[in-house]
Each structure stands twice: as structure tokens, then as C-alpha cells.
Amino acid sequence: MTRRTLRIALLGQGFMGRAHSNAFLQVEHFFDVPFDLELRVLCGRDPERLARMAATWGWQETATDWRRVVERPDIDLVDVALPNALHAEAAIAAARAGKIVLCEKPLALNAAESARMAEAARGVPTMVWFNYRRVPAVAFAHRLIEQGRLGRIYHYRAVYLQQWAMREDLPATWKLTRKQAGSGVVADLASHLIDLALWLNGPIREVAAMTHTFAVGRDVEDAGLFLARFENGSLGSFEATRFATGCRNRNAFEIHGSRGMLAFNLEDMNRLRFLDASDPEDVQGARDLLVTGPGHPYAEHFWKPGHIVGYEHTFIAALADFLVALSRGERFRPDFEDGHRVQVVLDAVERSAASGQWVRIPAG
Ligand SMILES: NC(=O)c1ccc[n+]([C@@H]2O[C@H](COP(=O)([O-])OP(=O)(O)OC[C@H]3O[C@@H](n4cnc5c(N)ncnc54)[C@H](O)[C@@H]3O)[C@@H](O)[C@H]2O)c1
């Protein structure tokens, strides 16, 4: 197979900068991707930290002005891992310069912005890093639902629980500042829940939401809860909070259908609980499936069956799927259109929380 070189610029050297750097380095070790990835430029704000990170992860150059980086003719792919408020400007500039554009979630600050991003990027391949679709157990849940193993879905229940914002005296970093983050836990964590729900259970028709800020004087909401009606007739409940004592990163869902039940919790991410309601009632119970192969999503790419994978593999697998789609000229999901659909639901959640009313979501 002819291999093409993709010269990459990564904007952002924080948490996600590391997760993405690792994916760029690892992807060809686990997947047969027809590209050689060149880690050309790492862009951030602090030259000293940039130099250290470039040396650790093998970036050839560093830069502090992302506007100049996205224009460079020797860059093929721009990866946006900046605070949310910079996503739109950077991704639109990159798309207009004809680059392949990857962007972190949530895609934008609001749906007006994400619509502009999707429009600007119509002619270029895009990806949103909703990495949890690529947890093998979550991809397997999707497969079971597609196969009809749950039957008609009645209930979709999702929570994303963290506890890091409970100290009231936390400095107002970008995630706690509305102008830079868009909103608080709703943009940050409910965005993941919504992406998974749209993928696993289809479009949402309407929502009724409440949000709350526990920390006195804080600029963004600490908790957001909402009810949802899905187009397939099922009912959804969603809860995202940074005040869940005892929970570091519990991204979990339970789905009940006429033929079965599924349950997933990221804190035990190699497992999926599955109940088959066609089993005789006297032996009915949830099976605790270890989703590491044989026959499970991504199993042949990582380790032997029973040898578990971790958080970083979700980014590696997402990137691999993107590169394979790119080489075949196929649409990758989730792309900017999908990121925009999430943003439309997020906007509805915010409007409902403000008005106390159900808010309908326009069909996509
Ligand atoms: N997919 C996931 O699970 C996941 C997890 C965490 C964060 N995220 C998303 O990733 C994005 C980044 O979050 P993070 O946790 O990595 O944040 P972070 O604060 O750790 O890193 C942000 C980086 O952006 C850089 N930066 C800020 N302003 C800049 C500018 N003007 N020019 C150049 N660089 C600039 C900072 O120096 C820093 O390196 C956010 O959109 C966030 O929502 C996604």
C-alpha cells in the first residue's frame, strides 16, 4: 500500500495535548494505517513547557501563535485541543486553509458557532474527539443494539459524575469560566453523554433541564440534570455533576429494552453488563462480559483476550478509525456535523434550565 505522510500541528499542550500526542505516536503500532504521521509542530503558550513536552513526545518544533501555525503550507492536519472558546476560530481558520481538522469536544461554545464550524469544514475531513464511542465495551453495546438484542428501547439512563470542583476556593481556570468554556459541567461532561446517547439510541426530540451551582460566586453550573424524549419513543434521564463525592470519573449508562438490558461504567471500562430477557426467567441475570475479545471491537488490534485496555486506547482507536476512513475517502463519525448535533441538544438543555420549560429540538 502506498503510504502518504501527514504533517501534524497540535494546538494545545495540556491534558488532551498529551492524550493526542500519545495516539499519534501509538496508532501505527496497533493498526495498519496507510499514513506516516509526522509530529511537526506543537503549539501552546509557555515556551519552556513546550520545549519539555516536545522533547518528551517527539514534536519537531514548537510555536506560540496558533494563527500562523494553521496557515503553514507544510501542515496537512490541524488538531485543536485548546480551551473551548478557541475551538471555532482555530478550526475554521484551519478548514479555510484546506487542512484536515480534528477538534476536541464540545465542538463549540454554542450551536450557532458549531453550525459555522460545520459549514466552514464541509470540504475537509473532520473528527470530533468523542473518544468514548471507541471504548471496546461501548462499541460492543452499539453492536448489540444494532443487532436488535435489546429489542425496543424503553429507558436510557446516563450519568457522568466527578468530584474535582467541590472545593469552593478553586482558582477560576478556563473550565470554571463561562466565557472560555461555554458552560460548566453541561458543556464538559453532558456533551459526552449526549454524543453517546445520540449514537446508541438515536435523535432526541425534547428536553426538560435544571442546572445548579453549589460553589458560591462560581461562574458556571456545577451540576446539570435533564429528562429527554427520544425519537424512538424511549425516555431518557441524564445527570452530570462535578459534586459527586466518591466518583472520580464515572461515565455510565443503563439501557432497558423489550429484549434485554445493557449497563456500562467507565470506571470498569473493560466490562459490559448484558441481560438477555429471552433466557428462562429462573436463570435470568446480567452477564458481566469482559469485552477484550475474542470477537469484540478492537480486540484484534490490542492485547490477547482478557488483557485489558485503558483510557489511552480510546484515543488510539478513534484516530485509527479516522485514518482508515480518510484513506478510503469515507465519512468518519463523529465529525463536525455530529459535533454540531450534540451542541444543538446542549443549547436546548441550557434554554430549558433557564426557562423551566420543555424545549423541543429541531430535527437534524
Ligand atoms: N475527550 C475527552 O475526554 C476530553 C478530556 C478533557 C478535556 N477535553 C477537551 O479538550 C480541550 C482541552 O482541554 P484540556 O483538559 O487539555 O485543557 P488544558 O487546560 O489541560 O490544556 C489547554 C491547553 O491549551 C493551551 N492554550 C490556551 N490558550 C492558548 C492559546 N491562545 N494559544 C495556544 N495555546 C493555548 C494551554 O497552554 C494548554 O496547553 C477542551 O476542549 C476540553 O473540553 C476532552
The ligand as an SDF file (V2000), in Angstrom:
LIG
                    3D

 44 48  0  0  0  0  0  0  0  0999 V2000
  -12.1950   13.8420   25.0710 N   0  0  0  0  0  0  0  0  0  0  0  0
  -12.0810   13.9570   26.3900 C   0  0  0  0  0  0  0  0  0  0  0  0
  -12.3910   13.0630   27.1130 O   0  0  0  0  0  0  0  0  0  0  0  0
  -11.5660   15.2590   26.9760 C   0  0  0  0  0  0  0  0  0  0  0  0
  -10.9960   15.2710   28.2720 C   0  0  0  0  0  0  0  0  0  0  0  0
  -10.5010   16.5150   28.7520 C   0  0  0  0  0  0  0  0  0  0  0  0
  -10.6150   17.6680   28.0020 C   0  0  0  0  0  0  0  0  0  0  0  0
  -11.2100   17.5880   26.7650 N   0  0  0  0  0  0  0  0  0  0  0  0
  -11.3270   18.8100   25.9190 C   0  0  0  0  0  0  0  0  0  0  0  0
  -10.0310   19.1170   25.3920 O   0  0  0  0  0  0  0  0  0  0  0  0
   -9.8610   20.5490   25.2830 C   0  0  0  0  0  0  0  0  0  0  0  0
   -8.6120   20.9390   26.0730 C   0  0  0  0  0  0  0  0  0  0  0  0
   -8.7950   20.5450   27.4250 O   0  0  0  0  0  0  0  0  0  0  0  0
   -7.5520   20.1490   28.3690 P   0  0  0  0  0  0  0  0  0  0  0  0
   -8.1120   19.4000   29.5470 O   0  0  0  0  0  0  0  0  0  0  0  0
   -6.4770   19.5390   27.5620 O   0  0  0  0  0  0  0  0  0  0  0  0
   -7.1250   21.6150   28.8280 O   0  0  0  0  0  0  0  0  0  0  0  0
   -5.7450   22.0910   29.4480 P   0  0  0  0  0  0  0  0  0  0  0  0
   -6.0400   23.3110   30.2210 O   0  0  0  0  0  0  0  0  0  0  0  0
   -5.0450   20.9430   30.1230 O   0  0  0  0  0  0  0  0  0  0  0  0
   -4.8880   22.4540   28.1430 O   0  0  0  0  0  0  0  0  0  0  0  0
   -5.2460   23.5220   27.3220 C   0  0  0  0  0  0  0  0  0  0  0  0
   -4.0260   23.9090   26.5080 C   0  0  0  0  0  0  0  0  0  0  0  0
   -4.3470   24.9870   25.6350 O   0  0  0  0  0  0  0  0  0  0  0  0
   -3.2670   25.8970   25.6400 C   0  0  0  0  0  0  0  0  0  0  0  0
   -3.7330   27.2370   25.2360 N   0  0  0  0  0  0  0  0  0  0  0  0
   -4.6640   28.0100   25.8230 C   0  0  0  0  0  0  0  0  0  0  0  0
   -4.8010   29.1730   25.1370 N   0  0  0  0  0  0  0  0  0  0  0  0
   -3.9500   29.1000   24.0920 C   0  0  0  0  0  0  0  0  0  0  0  0
   -3.6170   29.9790   23.0330 C   0  0  0  0  0  0  0  0  0  0  0  0
   -4.2140   31.1680   22.9010 N   0  0  0  0  0  0  0  0  0  0  0  0
   -2.6880   29.5880   22.1370 N   0  0  0  0  0  0  0  0  0  0  0  0
   -2.0740   28.3840   22.2520 C   0  0  0  0  0  0  0  0  0  0  0  0
   -2.3500   27.5170   23.2390 N   0  0  0  0  0  0  0  0  0  0  0  0
   -3.2620   27.8730   24.1480 C   0  0  0  0  0  0  0  0  0  0  0  0
   -2.7650   25.8730   27.0810 C   0  0  0  0  0  0  0  0  0  0  0  0
   -1.4630   26.3710   27.1640 O   0  0  0  0  0  0  0  0  0  0  0  0
   -2.8470   24.3730   27.3620 C   0  0  0  0  0  0  0  0  0  0  0  0
   -1.7100   23.7260   26.8680 O   0  0  0  0  0  0  0  0  0  0  0  0
  -11.1500   21.1520   25.8110 C   0  0  0  0  0  0  0  0  0  0  0  0
  -11.9940   21.4480   24.7320 O   0  0  0  0  0  0  0  0  0  0  0  0
  -11.7580   20.0440   26.6710 C   0  0  0  0  0  0  0  0  0  0  0  0
  -13.1750   20.1110   26.7620 O   0  0  0  0  0  0  0  0  0  0  0  0
  -11.6700   16.4240   26.2620 C   0  0  0  0  0  0  0  0  0  0  0  0
  1  2  1  0
  2  3  2  0
  2  4  1  0
  4  5  1  0
  4 44  2  0
  5  6  2  0
  6  7  1  0
  7  8  2  0
  8  9  1  0
  8 44  1  0
  9 10  1  0
  9 42  1  0
 10 11  1  0
 11 12  1  0
 11 40  1  0
 12 13  1  0
 13 14  1  0
 14 15  2  0
 14 16  1  0
 14 17  1  0
 17 18  1  0
 18 19  2  0
 18 20  1  0
 18 21  1  0
 21 22  1  0
 22 23  1  0
 23 24  1  0
 23 38  1  0
 24 25  1  0
 25 26  1  0
 25 36  1  0
 26 27  1  0
 26 35  1  0
 27 28  2  0
 28 29  1  0
 29 30  1  0
 29 35  2  0
 30 31  1  0
 30 32  2  0
 32 33  1  0
 33 34  2  0
 34 35  1  0
 36 37  1  0
 36 38  1  0
 38 39  1  0
 40 41  1  0
 40 42  1  0
 42 43  1  0
M  CHG  2   8   1  16  -1
M  END
$$$$
